[in-house]
């Protein structure tokens, strides 16, 4: 006999006594909204939604879940569009919406340039507060919505485009509710003292570094985090280069690499293809002609590039300095570097500000959250969007092999190759956007098959993904070596023996010793 309904009922009664009835929601409309995502696998409905207001509330929820063996699924703001949004990874889990009430900026230290946030603090909220305080500090933003949570993005290894692009790497000091209800403080926060002055400034403290256990895992619920901020530079000046041929990616990557190895360019390079940029400006002009059965034609791509003044590949980066004049020598050096072959067309900062898709990049380099890249959701009707996030070493020949491979797989499945390569010194993350009509069953299945085939093919070539949609958590964990899977399962068993925290998230499940 299935006793899950009775256990859930007893659990919710206990939570109502602790948090109040107003902080439990089981309405059909709410469950539908929280179960929604943009992925090809379909929506995943939770059993209930809880709204804790404090770390103490989260402790109470976790302890009750252990008592009644009810699976939980914590989210911060649930705006990781293309990866799962707020939907749990398995039906019937109870969503803990941490960001609904736990949305305070707990501290901003302007001297040491850091903030301490709860899960509900969004990029927009932090930006607005920094502006209110005089705009002395700058946050690093993502391609996602401004209402995305800073804490949740860092824990999912999200990234941006400025010097502080590594959001988990530039986080420091966590408060974590463990599966048994205990509170863990990481880093210097582990000191047995009421006043821990270096909690959010010293990353490497006494003993093992435990912070990494809580990235892309289900080992605990992070309820606060320190995040480092960048002193806002007096001036930002971007540069942009346009290339006309798909295979020019080889030259681009080889030119970006030395500029990042020396850190001469402080930002990452955004190397975007034509459809990633033009796709933010409206629906595919060819979609309705084929009913979504075919990828856009070469002629259609060329027409879009001409319309928007862009290329097959578009390179963007930026410098920071005291004023525009101070950065002119640096711009000159970059122009000479990219101009060696004669293939690149330079677009200066002032002109780029008037080109919508390039203005998006300038905002990203300037730490200004925006909605521009969400326009990709409208490239095909039906709202389908899934992200495939492999990488490549910063070697032009290899990067080009991967773009040919993935471009061909998109084409094979009748989808439009849409990608931004975010290039650092040694590695580039490929943000492959799978846009599809989620209301068309054939197109939905093609998108699912396209993702799977790309994941299989790049794995054969020794490349793993960095993040994953919830549809593919188990699939990607299955690609890992057995000792890695075993270690993840043993940690889960040790820290969460009843398996109540997001079972299956990132493919992690408890296993017996």
C-alpha positions in Angstrom: 0.0 0.0 0.0 1.3 3.5 -1.0 1.5 5.5 2.2 2.9 8.6 0.6 -0.3 10.6 0.7 -0.7 10.1 4.4 2.9 10.9 5.1 2.6 14.1 3.0 -0.6 15.1 4.9 1.1 14.6 8.3 4.2 16.5 7.1 2.1 19.5 5.9 0.2 19.6 9.2 3.4 19.8 11.1 4.7 22.6 8.8 1.4 24.5 9.1 1.9 24.5 12.9 5.5 25.7 12.5 5.2 28.2 9.7 1.5 29.0 9.5 -1.0 27.9 6.9 -0.3 31.0 4.8 3.2 29.6 4.0 1.9 26.4 2.4 0.4 26.4 -1.0 -1.3 23.4 -2.7 -3.6 25.1 -5.2 -3.7 23.6 -8.6 -2.7 26.9 -10.2 0.4 27.2 -7.9 1.5 23.6 -8.5 1.1 24.1 -12.2 3.2 27.3 -12.2 6.0 25.7 -10.1 6.0 22.6 -12.3 6.4 24.6 -15.5 9.7 24.6 -17.4 10.8 25.2 -21.0 12.3 21.7 -21.5 11.4 19.0 -24.0 10.7 16.4 -21.3 7.6 18.3 -20.1 6.5 19.9 -16.8 7.1 18.2 -13.5 4.5 18.9 -10.8 5.4 19.2 -7.1 3.1 18.0 -4.3 3.2 21.3 -2.5 5.1 24.6 -2.2 6.5 26.0 1.0 7.6 29.6 1.8 10.1 29.7 4.7 11.0 33.1 6.1 14.2 32.2 7.9 17.0 29.7 8.4 15.0 28.4 11.4 12.0 27.8 9.2 14.2 25.7 6.8 15.5 23.7 9.8 11.9 22.9 10.8 11.0 21.9 7.3 14.0 19.5 7.0 13.4 17.9 10.4 9.7 17.3 9.6 10.6 15.9 6.2 13.0 13.4 7.9 10.3 12.4 10.3 7.7 11.8 7.6 10.1 10.7 4.7 8.9 13.5 2.4 11.3 14.5 -0.5 12.0 18.2 -0.7 13.2 20.3 -3.7 14.7 23.7 -2.7 14.9 26.6 -5.2 16.2 30.2 -4.8 14.2 32.2 -7.3 13.6 29.4 -9.9 14.7 31.5 -12.9 17.2 29.1 -14.4 15.4 29.1 -17.8 16.6 26.4 -20.1 17.8 24.2 -17.2 14.5 23.5 -15.4 13.2 26.8 -13.9 11.4 26.0 -10.6 10.2 22.5 -11.5 11.5 19.7 -9.3 13.5 16.9 -10.9 10.9 14.3 -9.9 7.1 14.6 -9.6 5.7 14.8 -6.1 8.6 16.5 -4.4 7.8 19.4 -2.2 9.3 22.7 -3.5 10.9 24.9 -0.9 10.7 28.4 -2.4 13.6 30.0 -0.4 13.5 33.2 -2.4 9.8 34.1 -1.8 10.4 35.5 1.7 14.2 35.0 2.3 15.2 37.8 0.0 17.3 40.2 2.1 20.7 41.7 1.4 22.2 41.0 4.8 25.3 43.1 4.3 27.2 45.2 1.8 30.8 45.9 2.8 32.1 48.7 0.6 35.6 48.7 2.1 36.2 45.0 1.3 33.8 44.9 -1.7 31.5 42.0 -0.8 27.8 41.4 -0.1 26.0 38.7 2.0 22.7 37.6 0.5 19.8 35.3 1.2 18.6 33.0 -1.6 16.0 35.4 -2.9 18.3 38.3 -3.7 18.2 38.8 -7.4 20.7 40.4 -9.8 18.2 43.3 -10.3 17.8 43.8 -6.5 21.5 43.9 -5.9 22.1 46.2 -8.9 19.4 48.6 -7.7 20.9 48.7 -4.1 24.4 49.3 -5.4 23.2 52.2 -7.5 21.3 53.6 -4.5 24.5 53.5 -2.5 26.4 55.5 -5.1 27.3 52.9 -7.7 30.8 52.3 -6.1 30.6 48.5 -6.6 29.7 46.3 -9.6 28.2 42.8 -9.7 28.8 40.3 -12.4 25.6 39.4 -14.3 24.4 36.5 -16.4 22.6 36.0 -19.6 19.5 35.0 -17.6 16.7 37.1 -16.4 17.4 40.0 -14.0 15.1 38.3 -11.5 17.5 35.3 -11.3 19.0 34.6 -7.8 22.6 35.3 -7.2 23.0 32.5 -4.7 21.3 29.9 -6.8 23.3 30.8 -9.9 26.6 30.5 -8.0 25.6 27.1 -6.6 24.7 25.8 -10.1 28.1 27.0 -11.3 26.6 29.8 -13.3 28.9 32.4 -14.8 29.1 35.9 -16.3 31.4 37.8 -18.5 33.6 40.2 -16.4 36.7 39.7 -14.2 34.5 38.1 -11.6 32.8 35.8 -14.1 33.2 32.6 -11.9 30.3 33.1 -9.6 31.0 30.1 -7.4 34.7 30.9 -7.4 33.9 34.5 -6.2 31.5 33.3 -3.5 32.9 33.1 0.0 31.4 31.7 3.2 28.1 29.8 3.4 25.4 29.0 5.9 24.0 25.6 5.2 21.1 23.7 6.7 22.1 20.0 6.6 19.7 17.2 6.0 19.4 16.5 9.8 18.6 20.2 10.5 22.0 21.1 11.8 23.6 24.4 10.6 27.0 24.3 9.0 29.1 27.4 8.4 31.9 27.0 5.9 35.3 28.7 5.7 36.2 31.0 8.6 32.5 30.7 9.6 33.4 27.3 11.1 35.2 29.1 14.0 33.4 28.6 17.3 32.8 32.2 17.9 29.8 34.6 17.8 31.8 37.1 15.8 33.6 35.8 12.7 35.2 38.7 11.0 36.7 36.8 8.0 33.7 34.6 7.1 33.2 36.3 3.8 36.7 37.4 3.0 38.9 34.3 3.6 38.1 31.4 1.2 40.6 28.9 2.4 40.3 28.4 6.1 41.3 25.6 8.5 40.5 22.0 7.4 38.8 20.7 4.3 37.2 23.1 1.9 33.5 21.9 2.2 31.9 24.7 0.1 32.2 22.6 -3.1 30.0 19.9 -1.7 27.0 22.2 -2.1 27.5 23.1 -5.7 25.3 21.1 -8.1 24.4 18.7 -5.4 21.7 17.7 -2.9 23.7 17.6 0.2 22.3 20.6 2.1 20.3 23.8 1.7 22.3 27.0 1.5 20.5 29.9 3.2 23.1 32.6 3.0 26.3 33.3 1.1 29.0 35.9 0.7 29.6 37.2 -2.8 32.6 39.3 -3.8 31.9 42.5 -5.9 34.2 44.5 -8.2 35.0 48.2 -7.6 33.1 49.9 -10.4 35.6 51.3 -12.9 35.2 54.9 -14.0 34.8 53.9 -17.6 34.0 50.8 -19.7 34.9 50.6 -23.4 33.9 47.7 -25.5 35.3 46.4 -28.8 33.7 44.1 -31.3 34.9 42.2 -34.4 32.7 40.6 -37.1 33.7 37.5 -39.1 31.9 36.3 -42.2 32.5 32.6 -42.3 31.5 29.7 -40.0 35.0 28.2 -40.0 36.6 31.6 -38.9 36.0 30.3 -35.4 39.4 28.6 -35.6 41.2 31.9 -36.1 39.0 33.7 -33.5 39.8 31.2 -30.7 43.5 31.3 -31.4 43.5 35.1 -31.3 41.5 35.3 -28.1 43.8 32.8 -26.2 46.9 34.9 -25.8 44.9 38.0 -24.8 43.4 36.0 -21.9 46.5 34.0 -21.0 48.2 37.3 -20.3 44.9 38.8 -18.9 45.5 41.8 -21.1 41.7 41.8 -21.8 40.0 41.7 -18.3 36.6 40.4 -19.5 35.8 37.1 -21.1 35.3 37.1 -24.8 31.8 36.6 -26.0 32.1 34.7 -29.3 28.6 34.5 -30.6 27.2 33.1 -33.8 24.7 35.0 -36.0 21.6 33.3 -34.7 22.5 33.8 -31.1 22.5 37.5 -31.7 19.8 37.9 -34.4 17.6 35.4 -32.6 17.1 38.0 -29.8 15.3 40.3 -32.3 12.3 38.2 -33.2 10.9 35.0 -34.7 12.8 33.1 -37.4 11.7 34.4 -40.7 11.6 30.9 -42.2 9.9 29.0 -39.3 6.4 29.1 -40.6 7.4 28.2 -44.2 8.5 24.7 -43.1 6.4 24.4 -40.0 9.6 24.1 -38.0 10.7 21.0 -39.9 13.9 22.6 -41.2 16.8 24.7 -39.9 17.1 28.2 -41.3 18.8 28.4 -44.7 22.2 29.9 -45.4 20.4 32.6 -47.4 18.2 33.3 -44.4 21.2 33.7 -42.1 22.9 36.0 -44.5 19.8 38.2 -44.8 19.7 38.5 -41.0 23.4 39.4 -40.8 22.9 42.1 -43.3 19.8 43.5 -41.6 21.6 43.7 -38.2 25.1 44.5 -39.4 26.5 41.3 -37.9 28.6 38.3 -39.0 28.6 34.6 -38.9 30.8 35.0 -35.7 30.9 38.1 -33.6 33.6 38.8 -31.0 33.0 41.1 -28.0 35.1 42.1 -25.1 35.8 45.2 -23.0 38.4 47.2 -21.1 38.1 49.1 -17.9 39.9 52.3 -17.2 40.0 55.9 -15.8 38.4 57.3 -19.0 38.0 56.5 -22.7 41.2 58.2 -23.7 43.2 56.0 -21.3 41.9 52.9 -23.0 42.6 54.0 -26.6 46.0 52.4 -26.7 44.6 49.1 -25.5 41.8 49.2 -28.1 44.5 49.9 -30.7 46.5 46.9 -29.7 43.4 44.6 -29.9 42.5 46.0 -33.3 45.9 45.3 -34.6 45.8 41.8 -33.1 42.5 40.8 -34.7 43.3 42.7 -37.9 46.3 40.5 -38.8 44.5 38.3 -41.4 42.2 41.0 -42.8 39.1 38.8 -42.1 37.8 40.8 -39.1 35.6 44.0 -39.4 35.9 46.2 -36.3 32.8 47.8 -34.7 33.7 50.5 -32.1 31.9 51.0 -28.8 29.8 53.9 -29.9 28.5 52.1 -33.0 27.9 48.9 -31.0 25.6 50.8 -28.6 23.2 51.3 -31.5 23.1 47.6 -32.5 20.7 45.9 -30.1 22.4 42.5 -29.8 25.8 44.1 -29.2 24.4 46.5 -26.6 23.4 43.4 -24.7 27.1 42.5 -24.5 28.1 46.0 -23.3 25.5 45.8 -20.5 26.9 42.4 -19.5 30.5 43.8 -19.3 29.2 46.8 -17.3 27.4 44.7 -14.7 23.9 45.8 -15.8 21.3 43.1 -15.7 18.9 43.0 -18.7 16.3 40.9 -20.5 17.8 41.2 -24.0 18.9 37.6 -24.4 15.5 36.3 -23.3 14.4 37.3 -26.8 15.8 33.9 -27.9 12.7 32.4 -26.3 10.7 33.9 -29.2 12.9 32.6 -32.1 10.5 29.7 -32.5 6.9 29.8 -31.1 5.8 27.6 -28.3 8.3 28.6 -25.6 10.7 25.6 -25.8 14.3 26.3 -24.6 17.0 24.0 -23.4 20.7 24.6 -22.8 23.5 22.3 -23.8 26.7 23.4 -22.1 29.8 21.6 -23.2 33.2 23.2 -23.5 36.4 23.2 -25.6 40.0 23.8 -24.9 41.1 27.2 -26.3 42.6 25.6 -29.4 41.1 26.9 -32.6 41.3 23.7 -34.6 39.4 21.7 -31.9 36.9 24.5 -31.3 36.1 24.4 -35.1 35.7 20.6 -35.1 33.1 21.0 -32.3 31.2 23.7 -34.0 31.0 21.6 -37.2 29.9 18.6 -35.3 27.2 20.4 -33.3 26.1 22.5 -36.3 25.5 19.3 -38.2 23.5 17.7 -35.4 21.3 20.7 -35.1 20.8 20.6 -38.9 20.0 16.9 -38.9 17.2 17.5 -36.4 15.8 20.5 -38.2 16.8 23.0 -35.5 18.8 26.3 -35.7 22.4 26.2 -34.5 22.5 28.9 -31.8 25.6 29.3 -29.7 27.8 31.6 -27.7 31.3 30.5 -26.9 32.4 32.2 -23.7 36.2 32.2 -23.9 38.7 32.4 -21.1 42.4 31.6 -21.2 42.4 27.9 -21.5 38.8 26.9 -21.9 35.6 28.1 -23.6 32.1 27.2 -22.4 29.7 26.7 -25.3 26.2 28.0 -24.5 24.2 26.0 -27.0 20.6 27.2 -27.1 18.0 24.6 -28.3 15.0 26.7 -29.2 11.9 24.7 -30.2 8.1 24.7 -30.3 7.2 22.9 -27.1 3.6 22.7 -28.3 4.6 20.6 -31.3 5.2 17.0 -30.3 7.5 16.2 -33.2 9.6 19.3 -32.7 9.8 18.6 -28.9 11.1 15.0 -29.6 13.6 16.3 -32.1 14.9 18.8 -29.6 15.3 16.0 -27.0 17.1 13.7 -29.5 19.3 16.6 -30.7 20.5 17.3 -27.1 21.2 13.6 -26.4 23.1 13.0 -29.6 25.3 16.1 -29.0 26.0 15.0 -25.5 26.9 11.5 -26.6 29.2 12.8 -29.4 31.1 15.3 -27.4 31.6 12.8 -24.6 33.2 10.4 -27.2 35.6 13.2 -27.8 36.4 13.6 -24.1 34.2 16.6 -23.3 31.7 16.8 -20.4 29.0 19.4 -19.8 29.2 22.0 -17.1 25.5 22.3 -16.2 22.5 20.3 -17.2 18.7 20.6 -17.7 16.8 18.5 -15.1 15.7 16.2 -18.0 19.3 14.9 -18.3 20.6 14.8 -14.8 20.6 11.0 -14.6 21.8 10.7 -18.2 24.9 12.8 -17.5 25.7 11.1 -14.2 25.6 7.9 -16.2 28.4 9.3 -18.4 30.7 9.6 -15.3 33.2 7.0 -14.2 31.9 4.5 -11.6 34.2 5.8 -8.7 32.8 9.3 -9.2 29.2 8.1 -9.1 30.0 5.9 -6.1 31.6 8.8 -4.2 28.6 11.1 -4.8 26.2 8.4 -3.6 28.3 7.6 -0.5 28.4 11.2 0.5 24.7 11.4 0.0 24.1 8.4 2.2 26.3 9.8 4.9 24.9 13.3 4.9 21.2 12.5 4.0 20.5 8.9 5.0 16.8 9.3 4.5 17.3 10.8 1.0 14.9 13.7 1.6 16.9 16.5 -0.1 16.1 16.7 -3.8 16.7 13.0 -4.5 18.0 12.6 -8.1 19.2 16.2 -8.4 22.3 16.1 -10.7 21.8 12.3 -10.7 22.9 11.9 -7.1 21.1 9.3 -5.1 22.1 7.5 -1.9 23.6 4.1 -2.2 24.4 1.6 0.5 28.0 1.4 1.8 
